[in-house]
Each structure stands twice: as structure tokens, then as C-alpha cells.
Amino acid sequence: MKTATFALLAAALFLAAGPALAADLRTISMAGHGEVKGAPDQAQVNAGVNVSAATAAQALAANTARMRTVFAALEKMGVPAKNIQTINFSVSPQYTSGANNERPRLTAYQVSNEVSVRLDDVSKLGAALDALVTAGTNQMNGINFSIRDTDPLLLKARADAIADAKLRAETYAKAADVTLGAIQSISEGGSEPPRPMYKVMAMRADSSVPVAAGEESVTADVSVVWEIR
């Protein structure tokens, strides 16, 4: 009976000492940020044809004819069909306001057809813009640049984030007259997909349309906890 009682007492003392021993572990937590830039190798253009006519059938026929010319121009440039996607098609009546509180009057129909075109060779962007306009597109709704494979950039950004956190932790540790010990934990606060950096560089292209590809930036953020001694 005495042996059992002693064992229970020893276990209780061990459990009570556990938190005190854990409390002796001093730590420092530091955030780190990494950012790596790269030249984009893909471009996406949203372009289309907007046509108005007296009837819906006339507007649709005119729009269809011009869009066929646009598709032919893209095919001639070597853009594969899988890189062309229709993103908007609409037929809408057009009205004019009546005078003296008269009801609005139907005057025309408008047909809009817009496609998204992905170019796997950024150097062809200027020529593509020129070809699209020449073929009959009359609306452009943005150009986006991207990097096909961001994994190598993200790996470098993560390594830079760890190095940044370590440099900051060493600075604080030195100021506090302590030294860094073993790493207790590492957590990633998230990474950003490529975003444009507007320190643009001129892009060479044999086209009358001037364009600039600029740079894309991939970032990573981490939080690292060290033991301090």
C-alpha cells in the first residue's frame, strides 16, 4: 500500500514539474518575407467585335463575318484553337429616349462577341494586337502577363523568407544579449501568385504596336520560432 501511495505521489510531482520545465524554454518568433521577380513568358488578351444594325439578324451576320476574320488572323499567326476561348456573347436592343415623355423607341440591335486569347510566346504580343485590330476587333478589355512555371521562383522566395526571418532574429537576439538555439517551428503565412511589377522593360517585337512585358513578382511569408539561450 505504501509503495502504491509513493508511486502516485511521485507521478503527481512529475506532472506538476512539467509545466515549470516547459516554462524555462525561452523563444523568439520572427516573420520573414521573400520576393523573387521574373520575366513573364505568357500573355492573355481579351478582344472582341461590337456591331450595331437595324435588326438583330443583320447585327449578328455582320458580327459573325468579322469574328471569322479575327479567328482566321489568329490561326495565321499560329495561335492554337485551345488558346482561344469565348468569354462573352450578347445581343441587346438599343433605345433612344422619346421627347415629351414619349416611350423610348427601339432604334437598333447590338451584338458583342469577345474572346480571350492566350499567347505562349510573349514576343508575339505586339504582332497579335496589330493583327486583331486589322482583322476588325473594336474592343480591347485588358492584357495580362503571367509566368508559365512559378515553382522555381516560389522555392527561391521561400528560402529568401527564411533567410530574412533569421537575419531579423539574429539582430534582435544580439541586441538582447542572447543567442539563437534550435528552431522550434516554421509556418508559412501564405504565398502570392505572380503579380505585375510596373518597372517595365521594353519588349522587342516586329510590330507597329509598342508593348512592355515588365516583370512578375512571386512572394512568400513565413513565421519562425527559435529557442534562445
C-alpha positions in Angstrom: 0.0 0.0 0.0 2.9 2.3 0.9 4.6 1.5 -2.4 1.4 2.4 -4.4 1.0 5.6 -2.5 4.6 6.6 -3.1 4.2 5.9 -6.8 1.1 8.1 -7.1 2.9 10.9 -5.2 5.9 10.7 -7.5 3.7 10.8 -10.6 1.9 13.9 -9.2 5.1 15.7 -8.5 6.4 14.9 -12.1 3.3 16.2 -13.7 3.4 19.3 -11.6 7.0 19.9 -12.6 6.3 19.5 -16.3 4.8 23.0 -16.9 7.6 24.6 -14.9 10.3 22.9 -17.0 8.4 23.9 -20.2 8.2 27.5 -19.0 12.0 27.6 -18.8 12.2 27.3 -22.6 12.6 30.9 -23.9 11.8 31.6 -27.5 11.8 34.3 -30.1 9.3 34.4 -33.0 10.1 36.3 -36.2 8.4 36.8 -39.5 10.2 36.7 -42.8 9.4 37.9 -46.3 10.8 36.7 -49.7 10.1 38.2 -53.1 11.5 37.0 -56.5 10.9 38.6 -59.8 10.9 37.0 -63.2 10.1 37.9 -66.8 6.7 36.8 -68.0 6.5 34.2 -70.8 2.8 34.2 -71.4 0.3 36.9 -72.3 -3.5 37.0 -72.4 -5.5 39.4 -74.5 -9.3 40.0 -74.3 -10.6 41.3 -77.6 -13.8 41.3 -79.5 -16.2 42.8 -82.0 -19.1 45.0 -81.2 -21.6 45.6 -84.1 -24.9 47.5 -84.3 -27.5 47.2 -87.0 -31.2 47.9 -87.6 -32.2 44.3 -86.9 -30.8 41.6 -84.7 -30.2 39.3 -87.7 -28.2 42.0 -89.5 -26.1 42.7 -86.4 -25.5 39.0 -85.9 -24.5 38.4 -89.5 -22.1 41.4 -89.5 -20.5 40.4 -86.2 -20.1 36.8 -87.3 -18.3 37.8 -90.5 -15.9 40.0 -88.6 -15.2 37.4 -85.9 -14.4 34.8 -88.6 -11.8 37.2 -89.9 -10.4 37.6 -86.4 -10.2 33.8 -86.0 -8.5 33.4 -89.3 -5.9 36.1 -88.4 -5.1 34.2 -85.1 -4.9 30.9 -86.9 -2.5 32.5 -89.4 -0.3 33.7 -86.5 -0.1 30.1 -85.3 -2.3 30.5 -82.2 -3.8 27.1 -81.4 -7.6 26.7 -81.0 -7.2 25.6 -77.4 -5.7 29.0 -76.6 -8.8 30.9 -77.8 -12.0 31.0 -75.6 -15.2 32.9 -76.0 -15.8 34.8 -72.7 -18.8 37.0 -73.7 -21.5 37.0 -76.3 -24.6 39.2 -76.1 -27.4 40.6 -78.2 -29.1 43.7 -76.8 -31.7 46.2 -78.2 -30.7 49.8 -78.4 -33.3 52.5 -77.5 -33.5 56.3 -77.8 -35.3 58.4 -75.3 -38.6 59.8 -76.6 -39.3 63.5 -76.4 -42.2 64.9 -74.3 -42.5 61.9 -72.1 -42.9 59.6 -75.1 -41.9 56.0 -74.7 -38.3 55.0 -75.6 -38.0 53.9 -79.3 -36.2 50.8 -80.4 -33.6 52.0 -82.9 -31.0 49.1 -83.4 -29.6 45.9 -82.1 -26.1 45.4 -80.8 -24.2 42.2 -80.9 -21.0 41.7 -78.9 -18.6 38.8 -79.2 -15.5 38.7 -77.0 -12.7 36.1 -76.9 -9.7 35.6 -74.6 -6.5 34.8 -76.4 -3.5 33.2 -74.7 -0.1 33.7 -76.3 2.6 31.2 -75.3 5.2 33.5 -76.8 5.2 37.0 -75.3 7.3 38.3 -78.2 4.3 37.9 -80.5 2.1 40.2 -78.4 2.7 43.3 -80.5 2.0 41.5 -83.7 -1.1 39.9 -82.3 -2.6 43.2 -81.2 -1.9 44.6 -84.7 -3.5 41.5 -86.3 -6.5 41.7 -84.1 -7.2 45.3 -84.9 -6.6 44.8 -88.6 -9.0 41.9 -88.6 -11.8 44.0 -87.3 -11.8 43.9 -83.4 -13.1 47.2 -82.0 -12.9 46.4 -78.3 -9.9 45.5 -76.1 -10.5 44.8 -72.4 -7.1 44.3 -71.0 -3.8 42.5 -71.3 -2.4 40.2 -68.6 1.1 38.8 -68.3 2.0 35.6 -66.5 4.7 33.1 -65.9 4.1 29.5 -67.0 6.0 27.7 -64.3 6.3 29.6 -61.0 7.6 26.7 -58.8 11.3 27.6 -59.1 10.5 31.2 -58.2 8.4 30.2 -55.3 11.1 27.9 -53.9 13.6 30.8 -54.0 11.0 33.2 -52.4 10.5 30.7 -49.5 14.3 30.3 -49.0 14.7 34.1 -49.0 11.8 34.4 -46.5 13.6 32.0 -44.1 16.9 33.9 -44.5 15.0 37.2 -43.9 13.5 35.8 -40.7 16.8 34.5 -39.5 18.6 37.8 -40.1 15.9 39.7 -38.1 16.0 37.2 -35.3 19.8 37.4 -35.0 19.6 41.2 -34.9 17.1 41.2 -32.0 19.0 38.4 -30.2 22.3 40.3 -30.4 20.6 43.4 -29.0 19.1 41.4 -26.2 22.4 39.7 -25.4 21.1 36.2 -26.2 21.9 33.6 -28.8 19.6 31.7 -31.1 19.2 28.0 -30.4 17.3 25.3 -32.3 14.3 26.1 -34.5 11.1 25.1 -32.7 8.6 25.7 -35.5 8.2 27.1 -39.0 4.9 28.1 -40.5 4.0 29.7 -43.9 1.8 32.7 -43.8 0.8 32.3 -47.4 2.3 33.0 -50.8 1.1 35.2 -53.6 0.6 34.3 -57.2 2.6 36.3 -59.7 1.6 40.0 -59.7 2.8 42.6 -62.1 5.7 44.8 -61.3 5.5 48.1 -63.1 9.2 48.7 -63.6 8.6 47.7 -67.2 11.2 46.9 -69.8 10.7 47.4 -73.5 9.7 44.3 -75.3 11.2 43.7 -78.7 8.6 42.8 -81.3 8.3 43.3 -85.1 5.1 45.2 -84.9 3.7 48.7 -85.1 2.1 48.3 -81.7 4.5 49.1 -78.8 4.2 46.9 -75.8 6.0 46.3 -72.5 6.2 43.0 -70.7 7.5 44.2 -67.4 8.1 41.7 -64.6 6.1 39.4 -62.4 6.7 39.0 -58.7 6.2 35.9 -56.6 6.3 36.3 -52.8 6.3 34.1 -49.7 5.9 34.8 -46.0 7.0 32.6 -43.1 7.0 32.7 -39.3 9.9 31.0 -37.5 10.3 30.3 -33.7 13.8 29.8 -32.2 14.8 28.8 -28.8 17.0 31.5 -27.2 19.8 30.9 -24.7 
